[in-house]
Amino acid sequence: MKVLKDILYKVSLTSTIGNMEVEVGDIVFDSRKVLPGTCFVAITGTQVDGHAFIETAIEKGAVAIVCETMPEKLQGNVTYVQVVNSSKALGIMASNYFENPSEKLKLVAVTGTNGKTTTVTLLYQLFMEMGYQTGLLSTVENKINELTIPSTHTTPDALSIQKLLRQMVDAGCTHCFMEASSHAIVQERTAGLAFAGALFTNITHDHLDYHGSFDEYIKAKKKLFDELPKDAFALVNADDKRGMVMLQNFKGSGHTFGLKFPADFKAKIISNTLEGLELEIDNRQVWFRMIGQFNAYNLLGVFAIAVLLGEDEEEVLMQLSKVPGAQGRFDKIAMYGITAIVDYAHTPDALENVLKTIQGVRTGGEQVITVVGCGGNRDKTKRPVMAKIATQFSDKVILTSDNPRDEEPMAILREMEAGINPVDFKKTLVIEDRREAIKTAALMAKKGDIILVAGKGHETYQEIKGVKYPFDDRQVVAELLNLLNKD
C-alpha cells in the first residue's frame, strides 16, 4: 500500500478534494480493473474518455480519482485530484508507485521510423554477451534477462513499463533498452522515466494517419529529446537531415553517428554480401552476421551507445560481431538453391532499404521476386508508394494482404496498384490470399533466385475483420519451399 500524496510527488496538480493521506492498493486507468482501494486515473484516449467511467470506478471501490476535469457530482468518501495532464500524471504516479525503478538502472530509449527493434535487440544481446543482467522492451518481445514476456505494443502503457522495470531491478538488471514509438511519446507513456540516453535512427513517411502531418510526426520524436535530463546523452544519425533537429533544445551531451557525413562515431562498409557485413569502425575492420547498409547504421548506433555507456570499444566490437539481431528483420531462409528473405519492412523507406540491399548483393543473373502488402486502418498515402518501390527494385512483384484489419483487402490492393507505372504492370500480380501469394512466388522461383516477403516480419498472425489468425511468414515460406521441393 502507498499513500496517495507520495504517489503524486512531482505531478502537476490543479486542485484536490479529500484525504491526501488515503492509502492506495493499486493504480489503474481501465475502469474494468478497479478493485477496492484502487486509484483510478481518468485518461482521454483515442477511442474512449476515461472521465465517463469515474462513477463506475467509484462503484467498484476506487478510493481516489485523478482527472483533468472534476465530475459534477462528488462522493464524500473519495479523494479527487485534478491534474493538468492525466496521461503524464499516470506515468509519474506509476514511477512513484513502483519506487522509481528507471533511476536504479541505465535506461536507453531508441526512436525513429526504422531500426528501433533491431537496435534495442542488438543492445540487449550485446550487453547479455558482455555479462550484464539486461532488460528489453520491444515490438517483438519484452525480456528480463532470459525470461521472455510477450509484447503487445511497440511501447507498453506507462503502468506496464514501470511494472516491468521494477521486475527488472528486482531481478538484478543494470541496463534496459526500449523502443519509444511516436505514439507512446505523444501519449506520455514515457512520462516518469529517467533515461540515461536516447538514440534517433531516422525519420521517414509513417503514422501520418495518427499524427496528421509530417511536422507533427517529427515533433513527436523530438519531444523525447527535449525532455531528456541534463545528465543524459543523445545520439542522432548525422546522415538523416532531421538528425540535428533532435538536438535543438537538448540540454545534455549530444553525439552523432553516420556513414556519409562527419560524425563522432563513423563507419565505412568494406563488403556487403548475403553472408554478412564487413565494416571499418574506428580503424578496426569487423565482420558482422547482419546484412545491408541499414544494418550498418544499426550496428554503428549500438556501438556508439555502448561506448557512451562506458564500455570498452574492443570488447564491444568483439561481442557485437557474434549477435544475431532481431527476429523478422532480414531473416534468411535458404532451401533448394533459393534464398527467401522475410522482413518487417512496412514503410516505403524500409522496403527500399531492403530491396537496395538485395540489389547490392545479387550477382545479376537471378530474379528478385517481392511479395508485399499494406496494413489496413493505417496511413493510406504510403500504399501506392510501397507498390511503386517494389516494382522499381524487383523483377516480379506480387501484391497481397498484410493485416487488412477492418478494411477490405482488395480495396487496399487497388490503392497500392495506383502507384505502379504502366510499364511495370506486366511484372505485377495481385493475389489477395497471402499464403497463395507466397506459394506463387515459390513456384516462380528458380535456383539462385531471391524471394522477399515483406511487411510482417516477426508477426505470427494475420488480422482480418477483428480476428487474428495464425500466420508466420517464416514458417509459411519454409513449408512451401519444402513442399514444392525445388531440388
C-alpha positions in Angstrom: 0.0 0.0 0.0 1.2 3.5 -0.8 0.0 6.9 0.4 -1.7 9.0 -2.3 0.3 12.1 -1.7 3.5 10.2 -2.1 2.3 8.7 -5.4 1.5 12.2 -6.6 5.1 13.5 -6.0 6.2 15.7 -9.0 2.7 15.6 -10.6 1.3 19.0 -11.7 -1.8 19.4 -9.6 -4.7 21.9 -10.3 -6.8 21.1 -7.2 -7.5 18.5 -4.6 -10.6 17.5 -2.7 -10.5 14.9 0.1 -7.9 13.0 2.2 -4.5 13.0 0.5 -3.2 10.6 3.2 -5.5 7.8 1.9 -3.7 4.5 1.2 -3.8 3.2 -2.3 -3.5 -0.5 -3.2 -3.1 -0.1 -6.9 -3.3 2.4 -9.8 -5.4 1.7 -12.9 -6.7 3.6 -15.9 -9.1 0.9 -17.1 -12.3 1.0 -15.0 -12.8 -2.7 -15.6 -9.7 -3.4 -13.5 -10.8 -1.3 -10.5 -10.8 -3.1 -7.1 -11.5 -1.8 -3.6 -8.7 0.5 -2.6 -7.7 1.5 -6.2 -6.7 4.9 -7.5 -8.4 5.4 -10.9 -6.8 7.7 -13.4 -9.2 9.1 -16.0 -7.4 9.4 -19.3 -8.8 10.9 -22.5 -7.8 8.2 -25.1 -8.1 7.9 -28.8 -11.2 5.7 -28.5 -12.8 6.5 -25.2 -12.6 9.1 -22.5 -11.9 7.7 -19.0 -13.8 10.6 -17.4 -17.0 8.8 -18.5 -16.1 5.9 -16.2 -15.4 7.8 -13.0 -18.8 6.8 -11.5 -18.2 3.1 -12.4 -14.8 3.2 -10.8 -16.2 4.6 -7.6 -19.0 2.0 -7.5 -16.3 -0.7 -7.8 -14.4 0.6 -4.8 -11.9 3.3 -6.1 -10.8 5.5 -3.1 -9.1 8.1 -5.3 -9.8 9.7 -8.7 -7.2 11.5 -10.7 -8.7 13.5 -13.6 -8.4 16.6 -15.8 -12.0 17.7 -15.3 -13.7 17.3 -11.9 -17.0 15.5 -12.1 -20.1 17.5 -11.2 -21.2 15.0 -8.5 -18.6 14.3 -5.8 -18.7 11.4 -3.3 -17.7 12.3 0.3 -15.6 9.2 0.9 -13.5 9.6 -2.3 -10.4 11.8 -2.8 -10.4 13.8 -6.1 -7.2 15.1 -7.7 -7.4 17.4 -10.7 -4.2 17.4 -12.8 -3.0 19.3 -15.9 -2.4 16.1 -17.9 -3.8 12.7 -16.8 -1.6 10.7 -19.2 1.5 12.4 -17.9 0.3 12.1 -14.3 -0.1 8.4 -14.8 3.5 7.9 -15.9 4.9 9.9 -12.9 2.5 8.2 -10.5 3.4 4.7 -11.8 7.1 5.5 -11.3 6.5 6.7 -7.7 4.3 3.7 -7.0 6.9 1.2 -8.2 9.7 3.2 -6.4 11.2 4.8 -9.4 12.9 1.7 -11.0 14.3 3.6 -14.0 16.6 5.5 -11.6 18.1 2.2 -10.5 19.4 1.1 -13.9 20.7 2.6 -17.1 17.6 3.0 -19.4 18.2 3.9 -23.0 15.4 4.7 -25.5 15.6 4.3 -29.2 13.2 6.2 -31.5 12.9 6.7 -35.3 10.9 5.3 -38.2 13.1 2.3 -38.9 15.6 0.3 -37.0 14.2 0.6 -33.5 13.6 -3.1 -32.9 16.9 -4.2 -34.4 18.8 -1.6 -32.4 17.3 -2.4 -29.0 17.5 -6.1 -29.7 21.2 -5.8 -30.6 21.8 -3.8 -27.5 20.1 -6.4 -25.3 22.1 -9.2 -27.0 25.3 -7.3 -26.7 25.0 -6.5 -23.0 23.9 -10.0 -22.2 27.0 -11.3 -24.0 29.2 -8.9 -22.0 27.8 -10.4 -18.8 25.3 -7.8 -17.7 21.8 -8.5 -16.4 19.7 -6.8 -19.0 16.1 -5.9 -19.8 14.4 -5.3 -23.2 11.2 -3.6 -24.2 10.5 -4.1 -27.9 7.9 -4.7 -30.6 8.9 -8.4 -30.8 9.2 -9.2 -27.1 10.0 -8.0 -23.7 12.8 -9.7 -21.8 14.1 -9.7 -18.2 17.4 -11.4 -18.6 16.5 -14.8 -20.2 12.8 -14.5 -19.2 10.6 -13.6 -22.2 7.3 -11.7 -21.7 5.0 -11.4 -24.8 4.8 -7.9 -26.3 1.5 -6.3 -27.4 2.7 -2.8 -28.3 5.9 -1.2 -29.6 6.0 0.7 -26.3 3.8 -0.6 -23.4 1.4 1.7 -21.4 3.0 3.7 -18.6 1.9 1.3 -15.9 3.2 -1.7 -17.7 6.6 -0.1 -18.4 7.1 0.8 -14.7 6.0 -2.6 -13.5 8.4 -4.3 -16.0 11.2 -2.0 -14.9 10.5 -2.9 -11.3 10.7 -6.6 -12.1 14.0 -5.9 -14.0 15.5 -4.1 -11.0 14.3 -6.9 -8.6 15.9 -9.4 -11.0 19.3 -7.6 -10.8 19.2 -5.8 -14.2 21.6 -3.0 -14.6 20.6 -1.9 -18.1 17.4 -1.8 -20.1 16.9 -0.9 -23.8 13.5 0.1 -25.0 11.7 1.2 -28.2 10.0 4.6 -27.9 7.3 4.9 -30.6 6.0 8.3 -31.7 2.5 7.2 -30.4 3.9 6.4 -27.0 5.9 9.7 -26.7 2.8 11.8 -27.6 0.6 9.8 -25.3 3.0 10.3 -22.4 3.7 6.6 -22.0 7.4 7.5 -21.4 6.5 10.1 -18.6 8.2 9.5 -15.3 11.1 7.6 -16.9 14.7 8.6 -16.0 16.7 8.0 -19.2 20.4 7.6 -19.3 20.3 8.4 -23.0 18.3 8.2 -26.3 19.1 7.3 -29.9 17.4 8.7 -33.1 17.7 6.3 -36.0 16.0 8.2 -38.9 12.6 9.6 -39.8 10.6 8.8 -42.9 7.0 8.6 -44.1 4.9 6.7 -41.4 2.0 7.1 -39.0 0.5 10.1 -40.7 -2.9 8.6 -40.0 -2.3 9.3 -36.3 -0.1 12.4 -36.3 -1.9 14.2 -39.1 1.2 15.7 -40.7 4.9 15.0 -41.1 5.8 18.1 -39.0 3.7 16.7 -36.1 5.4 13.3 -36.6 8.9 15.0 -36.3 7.7 16.9 -33.2 6.6 13.6 -31.6 10.1 12.2 -32.0 11.8 15.4 -30.9 9.7 15.6 -27.7 11.7 12.6 -26.3 15.0 14.5 -26.7 13.6 17.8 -25.4 12.6 16.1 -22.2 15.8 14.2 -21.5 17.6 15.2 -18.3 20.9 17.2 -18.4 23.0 14.2 -17.4 21.7 12.1 -20.3 23.3 11.6 -23.7 21.6 12.0 -27.0 22.8 10.1 -30.1 21.5 11.1 -33.6 22.0 9.9 -37.1 24.1 12.6 -38.8 23.2 11.3 -42.3 19.5 11.9 -41.7 18.7 15.6 -42.5 16.5 15.8 -39.4 19.1 14.3 -37.0 20.4 17.6 -35.8 16.9 18.9 -35.3 16.5 16.4 -32.5 19.4 18.1 -30.6 17.8 21.5 -30.7 16.7 22.5 -27.2 18.5 19.4 -25.8 20.2 20.2 -22.5 22.6 17.3 -22.2 25.5 15.8 -24.2 24.8 15.4 -27.9 26.6 13.0 -30.2 26.3 11.9 -33.8 26.9 8.7 -35.9 26.9 8.1 -39.6 28.4 6.5 -42.7 28.5 9.6 -45.0 28.9 12.9 -43.2 31.3 13.9 -40.5 30.2 12.4 -37.1 31.5 11.5 -33.7 31.1 7.8 -34.5 31.9 6.9 -38.1 31.8 3.6 -40.1 32.7 2.5 -43.6 31.2 -0.5 -45.4 34.1 -2.7 -46.6 31.9 -5.6 -48.0 28.3 -6.5 -48.1 27.1 -10.0 -49.1 24.2 -12.4 -48.2 26.6 -13.9 -45.7 27.3 -10.8 -43.7 28.7 -7.3 -43.5 32.2 -6.1 -43.0 32.6 -2.6 -41.5 35.5 -0.4 -40.6 34.8 1.2 -37.3 37.4 3.3 -35.5 40.2 2.0 -37.8 39.2 -1.6 -37.0 37.7 -4.0 -39.6 35.0 -6.1 -38.1 32.7 -8.8 -39.7 29.1 -9.0 -38.6 26.4 -11.5 -39.2 23.9 -8.9 -40.4 23.4 -7.7 -44.0 22.8 -4.3 -45.6 23.6 -0.6 -45.3 20.6 -0.1 -43.0 22.1 -2.6 -40.6 25.5 -0.8 -40.8 23.7 2.1 -39.3 22.0 -0.1 -36.6 25.3 -1.7 -35.7 27.2 1.6 -35.6 24.4 3.1 -33.4 24.7 0.2 -31.0 28.5 0.5 -30.8 28.1 4.2 -30.1 25.6 3.7 -27.3 27.7 1.0 -25.7 30.8 3.3 -25.7 28.7 6.3 -24.4 27.6 3.9 -21.5 31.3 3.5 -20.7 32.1 0.1 -22.3 35.5 -0.8 -23.9 35.5 -0.4 -27.7 37.4 -3.6 -28.4 35.2 -5.7 -26.2 32.0 -4.1 -27.7 33.1 -4.9 -31.3 34.2 -8.4 -30.5 30.9 -9.3 -28.8 28.8 -7.3 -31.3 30.2 -9.4 -34.1 28.6 -12.5 -32.6 25.0 -11.4 -32.1 22.2 -12.4 -34.5 19.8 -9.4 -34.3 16.0 -9.3 -34.1 13.5 -11.9 -35.5 11.8 -10.9 -38.7 14.5 -8.4 -39.7 16.2 -9.7 -42.9 15.6 -13.3 -41.8 17.2 -15.5 -44.4 15.8 -18.9 -45.4 17.9 -20.8 -47.9 16.4 -24.0 -49.4 16.8 -25.9 -52.7 19.1 -23.2 -54.1 16.5 -20.4 -53.5 17.1 -17.7 -50.9 14.0 -16.3 -49.2 14.2 -13.2 -47.0 11.5 -12.3 -44.5 11.5 -8.7 -43.3 9.2 -6.4 -41.3 9.6 -3.6 -43.9 6.2 -1.9 -43.8 7.2 1.6 -44.7 8.4 2.9 -48.1 11.9 3.7 -46.7 12.3 0.3 -45.0 11.1 -1.5 -48.2 13.5 0.4 -50.4 16.4 -0.2 -47.9 15.8 -4.0 -48.0 15.4 -4.1 -51.8 18.5 -2.0 -52.4 20.4 -4.3 -50.0 19.3 -7.2 -52.1 20.3 -5.4 -55.3 23.7 -4.8 -53.8 24.4 -8.4 -53.1 22.9 -10.1 -56.1 25.1 -11.3 -58.9 22.8 -10.1 -61.7 21.6 -13.4 -63.2 18.9 -14.2 -60.6 15.4 -12.9 -60.3 14.2 -10.8 -57.3 10.6 -11.7 -56.5 8.8 -9.5 -53.9 5.7 -10.3 -52.0 4.3 -7.2 -50.3 1.1 -5.7 -48.9 0.0 -2.8 -46.7 -1.9 -2.9 -43.4 -5.5 -1.8 -43.0 -6.6 1.1 -40.8 -3.3 2.7 -41.2 -1.7 5.6 -43.3 -3.2 5.1 -46.8 -0.9 7.5 -48.5 2.1 5.1 -48.4 0.2 2.3 -50.2 0.9 3.5 -53.8 4.4 4.4 -52.8 5.1 0.9 -51.4 3.9 -0.7 -54.7 6.0 1.7 -56.8 9.1 0.9 -54.8 8.5 -2.8 -55.0 8.2 -2.8 -58.8 11.1 -0.4 -59.2 13.6 -2.7 -57.4 12.2 -6.2 -58.3 11.9 -8.4 -61.3 8.5 -9.7 -60.3 6.0 -8.4 -57.7 3.1 -10.0 -56.0 0.8 -7.6 -54.1 -1.1 -9.4 -51.3 -2.8 -8.9 -48.0 -0.8 -7.8 -45.0 -3.0 -7.2 -41.9 -6.2 -5.8 -43.6 -7.8 -5.3 -40.2 -11.3 -3.8 -40.7 -10.7 -2.8 -44.4 -11.4 -4.9 -47.5 -8.2 -6.4 -48.7 -8.9 -5.8 -52.3 -9.6 -2.1 -51.7 -6.1 -1.8 -50.1 -4.5 -3.6 -53.1 -6.2 -1.4 -55.6 -4.8 1.6 -53.8 -1.4 0.0 -54.0 -1.8 -0.7 -57.7 -2.4 3.1 -58.3 1.3 3.7 -57.7 2.6 1.3 -60.3 4.0 2.8 -63.5 2.2 1.4 -66.6 5.4 -0.2 -67.9 5.6 -2.3 -64.6 2.1 -3.8 -64.7 3.3 -6.7 -66.8 5.6 -7.9 -63.9 2.9 -7.4 -61.2 0.4 -9.9 -59.9 -2.4 -9.3 -57.3 -3.2 -12.3 -55.1 -5.4 -11.4 -52.1 -4.6 -14.6 -50.1 -1.2 -14.2 -48.6 -0.4 -17.9 -48.5 -1.3 -18.3 -52.2 0.9 -15.2 -53.0 3.9 -16.8 -51.2 3.2 -20.1 -52.9 3.1 -18.4 -56.3 6.4 -16.7 -55.6 7.9 -20.1 -54.7 6.6 -21.6 -57.9 8.1 -18.8 -60.0 11.5 -19.0 -58.3 14.3 -21.0 -59.8 17.7 -21.9 -58.3 19.7 -18.8 -57.4 16.6 -16.6 -57.2 15.7 -14.4 -54.2 12.2 -14.1 -52.8 11.5 -11.1 -50.4 8.4 -11.5 -48.3 7.9 -8.1 -46.7 5.6 -6.3 -44.2 5.0 -8.7 -41.3 8.4 -10.0 -40.3 8.2 -11.3 -36.7 4.4 -11.3 -36.5 2.8 -14.7 -36.1 -0.7 -13.7 -37.1 -2.8 -12.1 -39.7 -5.6 -9.7 -38.5 -8.7 -9.8 -40.6 -12.0 -8.2 -39.6 -11.0 -8.1 -35.9 -9.8 -11.7 -35.8 -6.2 -12.7 -35.5 -5.4 -15.9 -37.5 -2.1 -17.8 -37.0 0.3 -16.8 -39.8 4.0 -16.7 -39.6 5.8 -15.7 -42.9 8.9 -17.6 -41.9 7.1 -20.8 -41.3 4.9 -20.5 -44.4 7.9 -19.7 -46.7 9.9 -22.7 -45.3 6.9 -25.0 -45.5 6.0 -24.1 -49.1 9.6 -24.2 -50.4 10.0 -27.6 -48.8 6.6 -28.8 -50.1 7.3 -27.7 -53.7 10.8 -29.3 -53.4 12.9 -27.2 -55.7 15.8 -29.6 -55.8 
